[in-house]
Amino acid sequence: MLNFNVDHVDFLCFHQLVQLWTLGHGSYHLVFDYLRQAWSEYFELISDVALATTHSQVSFLGAVKSFTHVWVSKRRYGAGEYTCGISARYAYIDTRVPVLVDYIFQVSMTHGSNEHTLAFAVVCKFRTDASMSRMDFPWSLW
C-alpha cells in the first residue's frame, strides 16, 4: 500500500463508489487489514460479517471511493485499472522501490463524532524474471 497524506492530495471532483468484494483478488481483505492497522488507536475495525459487541468496534462494509488519478504535491499518480490513469501508473515507494499503481482509494469512517479519512493506493512491486540478468533494469542496481 502507498499511503497519501490527505492534506497534500488534490482529488478529482468525481469518483466511483466501489465495493471491494467485486474487485476480487482478495482486495477486501487487503484493504481491511491495512485500515484495521492504520486506525487501531482510534477504534477496532471489524469485518462486514462480524457483529459489533462493543462501542469501540466499527464494521467495514467494503465501500471505497475509487479515483482514476490524483495529484500529490503537483505530481500526477494514476490507477492502472482505469484508462485515464494508465499514463501515470508508475511510482516509487520507500524512495527507491518501483511499483505499479493498480487502484487509488479514499475511505472515510465515522466513530462517535469523529470522522477518519485515509487515502492510499494499492500497488504491485516490479518483478524480474529469473531468465533475465539483474542488470537489465535500472532499479536492480539499488
Secondary structure, 3 states (H helix, E strand, C coil): CEEECHHHEECCCCCEEEEHHHHCCCHHHHHHHHHHHHCCCCCEEEECCCCCCCCCEEEECCEEEEECEEEECCEEEECCCCHHHHHHCEEEECCCEEEEEEEEEEEEEEECCEEEEEEEEEEEECCCCCCCCHHHCHHHHC
